[in-house]
Amino acid sequence: MTDHDDLPTLEQDDDLAEPLRRVSYEAGMMLGLEATRDEQAYHRRRLNRHQYWLHGFGTVAGLHVRLEPESHENDTDTVNVHIHVTPGIALDGLGREVLVHETYCIDLQEWLDAQTEATLAEGFALADEQLWLKVTLRHRDCPIARQPVLSRKLNLSTDPVQPSRTADSVYLELIPELPPATETRFTPWGSHTPISDAEPTLTDDENTYLNNVEGTSTEMAERLRLHSRCLRGLDARGVATENVSDELEKGARVLLARLRINTNTLTDILVNPERIGVNNLVRPFVVTASQLAWLRDHSSD
């Protein structure tokens, strides 16, 4: 469930179709709390949208998911296994910066004990006797620095307090989910459907132009073919995200890894690193200009 303190920001950031507005300052104008919030929201959401549309979503660097311990002498002992997520930085599914400045840790046994059998069944492949979990991350607001405020409601409290600051934080989750079929379509934006692989319908003038470009530069022609797909990429859904009001977190999450636990039951799962596999390469990545330059210079290595 979404924390109440996090919901207003999540609802704002999920609305990618709303035109932004900023405060128009004039001498003598009375400005209150709403104006201050609009000013903050304008700059924050503008940056988020820039990152969402121009850079996409995924890991920028770090955030390696690993087991501690990574191995054991046999696969029959119960072992106290922790899932570690190393420091790193990412853009979540709504384009928001997620900075992990220290290693995060989840006690796998404690987490499994806290889940219901019905919840774990969402990721259980009975035929393969495997439980699948995905590790996800997203930005989250963290209200801090509470201080006294004037009470606005009768008998609200003798000493009402409210957070005076909102810190950027992260929300790490383990979610039971069967791995989906391999998705090979181009997915530049986290909360929108992948772009169709079908060749877009072009006008006669566009086809002529593309053919002329292809005759002089194959590289430029391929780039134009990609652009032609992006040109129609939002025709079906527009700039509105896929998320509905009760699933706001779904589009905000960014995948870090998938865990596979070999087990034939969901009621008494034996936790042992020899029975657990971790795949970090299923995650999306944000490729920076410096990375592309390095790949270009080392493509022949």
C-alpha positions in Angstrom: 0.0 0.0 0.0 1.1 3.5 -0.7 2.0 5.6 2.4 -0.4 8.5 2.8 2.5 11.0 3.1 3.8 9.7 -0.3 0.5 9.7 -2.2 0.2 13.4 -3.1 3.6 13.5 -4.8 3.1 10.2 -6.5 -0.2 11.4 -7.9 1.4 14.6 -9.2 4.4 12.9 -10.8 2.2 10.2 -12.4 0.2 12.9 -14.3 2.4 13.5 -17.3 -0.3 15.1 -19.3 -1.1 18.1 -17.1 0.4 21.4 -18.3 2.7 22.8 -15.6 2.2 26.2 -14.1 4.5 28.5 -12.2 3.9 31.6 -10.0 3.7 34.9 -11.8 5.3 37.3 -9.4 4.1 40.9 -9.3 4.8 43.7 -6.8 2.1 44.0 -4.1 0.7 40.5 -4.8 -0.4 38.4 -1.8 1.1 34.9 -2.0 0.3 32.1 0.4 1.0 28.4 0.9 -0.5 27.3 -2.4 1.8 29.6 -4.4 4.9 28.2 -2.7 3.8 24.7 -3.4 3.1 25.5 -7.0 6.6 27.0 -7.4 8.2 23.9 -5.9 6.1 21.5 -8.0 6.8 23.4 -11.2 10.6 23.0 -11.0 10.6 19.5 -9.5 8.1 18.1 -12.1 9.8 19.9 -14.9 13.1 18.1 -14.1 11.3 14.8 -13.7 9.6 15.1 -17.1 12.9 16.1 -18.7 14.5 12.9 -17.3 11.5 10.8 -18.2 11.1 11.8 -21.8 14.7 12.5 -22.8 16.6 9.9 -20.7 14.1 7.1 -20.0 14.2 4.9 -16.9 16.6 2.4 -15.3 19.9 2.0 -13.6 22.6 4.7 -14.3 25.3 3.1 -12.2 25.6 0.7 -9.3 22.6 -0.9 -7.5 24.0 -4.4 -7.7 21.7 -7.0 -6.1 23.6 -9.8 -4.4 23.3 -12.4 -1.7 25.1 -12.4 1.6 26.5 -15.0 1.9 26.7 -15.8 -1.8 27.4 -19.5 -1.3 27.3 -22.4 1.2 28.9 -25.8 1.5 25.6 -27.6 0.8 22.0 -26.9 -0.3 20.3 -28.6 2.7 21.1 -26.3 5.6 18.9 -23.3 6.5 21.1 -20.2 6.1 20.6 -16.7 7.3 20.6 -15.0 3.8 20.4 -11.3 3.3 19.7 -9.5 0.0 22.0 -6.6 -0.5 21.5 -3.6 -2.9 24.7 -1.7 -3.3 25.0 2.1 -3.6 24.1 3.6 -6.9 21.8 5.9 -8.8 18.8 5.3 -11.1 15.8 7.0 -12.7 12.6 5.4 -11.7 9.6 4.7 -13.9 8.4 8.3 -13.6 11.8 9.9 -14.3 12.6 10.7 -10.7 16.2 10.5 -9.4 16.8 7.6 -7.0 20.0 7.9 -5.1 21.1 5.0 -2.8 24.1 6.3 -0.8 24.6 3.2 1.3 24.0 -0.6 1.0 20.4 -1.6 1.7 19.7 -5.0 3.2 16.6 -7.3 3.4 16.5 -10.4 5.6 15.1 -12.9 3.2 13.8 -15.3 5.8 12.0 -12.6 7.8 10.5 -11.3 4.6 9.2 -14.7 3.6 7.7 -15.3 7.0 5.8 -12.0 6.8 4.1 -13.0 3.5 0.9 -14.9 3.1 0.8 -18.1 1.0 -1.6 -16.3 -1.5 0.9 -13.5 -2.0 3.8 -15.8 -2.6 1.7 -17.8 -5.0 1.8 -14.9 -7.5 5.4 -15.8 -8.2 5.3 -19.6 -7.8 5.9 -21.8 -10.8 4.6 -25.2 -9.7 5.8 -27.1 -12.7 9.4 -25.9 -12.2 9.2 -25.8 -8.4 10.5 -22.3 -8.3 9.5 -19.1 -6.5 10.2 -15.9 -8.5 10.7 -12.5 -6.8 11.6 -9.2 -8.4 13.6 -6.5 -6.6 12.3 -3.0 -7.4 13.1 0.6 -6.4 11.4 3.9 -6.7 11.6 7.4 -5.3 9.7 8.1 -2.1 9.0 11.2 -0.1 10.2 11.1 3.5 8.6 13.8 5.8 11.2 14.9 8.5 11.9 17.7 11.0 8.6 18.0 12.7 7.9 21.2 14.4 4.9 22.8 16.2 2.2 24.5 14.1 -1.0 26.3 14.8 -3.9 23.9 15.2 -6.4 24.3 12.3 -9.1 22.0 13.7 -10.9 22.1 17.1 -9.3 19.6 19.5 -6.9 18.4 16.9 -4.1 18.2 19.5 -2.8 20.1 22.5 0.6 20.3 20.7 0.1 19.8 16.9 3.2 19.2 14.9 3.8 18.9 11.1 6.9 17.9 9.1 8.9 21.1 8.1 10.9 19.3 5.4 10.5 16.6 2.8 13.6 14.5 2.2 14.2 12.5 -1.0 14.3 8.8 -0.1 14.0 5.4 -1.8 11.5 2.6 -1.5 12.9 -0.9 -2.0 10.5 -3.8 -2.6 10.5 -7.5 -3.0 7.5 -8.6 -5.1 6.4 -12.2 -6.0 6.0 -12.3 -9.8 6.5 -14.8 -12.5 9.0 -13.6 -15.1 7.2 -12.3 -18.2 7.8 -13.6 -21.7 10.8 -11.9 -23.2 9.9 -8.4 -24.4 12.0 -7.3 -27.3 10.1 -4.2 -28.3 11.6 -0.8 -27.8 10.4 0.7 -24.5 11.8 4.2 -24.1 9.3 5.4 -21.4 8.6 3.5 -18.3 4.9 4.1 -17.9 4.0 3.8 -21.5 3.5 0.7 -23.6 6.4 -0.5 -25.8 6.6 1.0 -29.3 5.3 -1.3 -32.0 7.8 -3.2 -34.1 5.6 -2.9 -37.2 6.8 -0.5 -39.8 4.7 2.7 -39.5 2.6 3.8 -42.4 4.4 6.7 -44.2 3.2 9.1 -46.8 4.6 8.9 -50.3 6.8 12.0 -49.7 8.1 10.4 -46.5 8.9 7.1 -48.2 10.7 9.0 -51.0 12.7 11.0 -48.5 13.6 7.8 -46.5 14.7 6.0 -49.7 16.9 8.9 -50.8 18.6 9.1 -47.4 19.1 5.3 -47.4 20.9 5.7 -50.7 23.5 8.1 -49.2 23.8 6.9 -45.5 22.6 3.6 -44.1 23.3 4.9 -40.5 21.1 8.0 -41.0 18.3 5.9 -42.6 18.2 3.5 -39.6 18.0 6.5 -37.3 15.1 7.9 -39.3 13.3 4.5 -39.1 13.6 4.7 -35.3 12.3 8.3 -35.3 9.4 7.3 -37.5 8.4 4.7 -34.9 8.7 7.3 -32.1 6.6 9.7 -34.2 3.6 7.3 -33.9 4.7 5.8 -30.5 2.1 7.8 -28.4 -0.8 7.6 -30.9 -2.7 5.0 -29.0 -2.4 6.4 -25.4 -1.2 9.9 -25.7 1.0 11.3 -22.9 -1.1 9.9 -20.1 0.5 7.0 -18.2 -0.8 3.5 -17.9 -1.3 3.7 -14.2 -4.7 3.8 -12.6 -5.4 5.4 -9.2 -5.0 2.2 -7.2 -1.8 1.1 -8.9 0.3 4.3 -8.9 3.3 2.5 -7.7 3.3 0.1 -10.6 4.6 2.5 -13.2 7.0 4.2 -10.7 8.9 1.1 -9.9 12.1 0.3 -11.7 13.3 -3.3 -11.9 16.7 -4.1 -10.4 16.8 -7.9 -10.5 14.9 -11.2 -10.4 15.5 -13.8 -7.8 14.8 -17.5 -8.3 14.3 -19.7 -5.3 14.2 -23.5 -5.8 11.3 -24.9 -3.6 8.5 -27.3 -3.9 6.4 -25.7 -1.2 5.3 -22.2 -0.1 4.7 -23.0 3.5 8.2 -24.0 4.6 10.7 -22.5 2.2 14.3 -23.6 2.8 16.5 -20.5 2.5 20.0 -21.4 1.3 22.2 -19.5 -1.2 22.8 -22.6 -3.2 19.0 -22.7 -3.9 18.8 -19.1 -5.0 19.7 -17.5 -8.3 20.1 -13.7 -8.9 19.8 -12.1 -12.4 20.8 -8.4 -12.4 20.8 -8.1 -16.2 17.0 -8.2 -16.6 16.9 -4.5 -15.5 16.6 -1.5 -17.8 19.6 0.7 -18.0 20.0 4.5 -18.7 22.9 4.9 -21.2 24.8 8.1 -20.7 26.7 10.0 -23.4 30.0 9.2 -21.9 29.1 5.5 -21.9 28.2 5.7 -25.6 31.5 7.5 -26.4 33.4 4.7 -24.6 31.6 2.0 -26.5 32.3 3.7 -29.7 36.0 4.0 -29.0 36.3 0.4 -27.8 33.9 -1.2 -30.3 36.9 -3.1 -31.9 38.4 -4.3 -28.7 
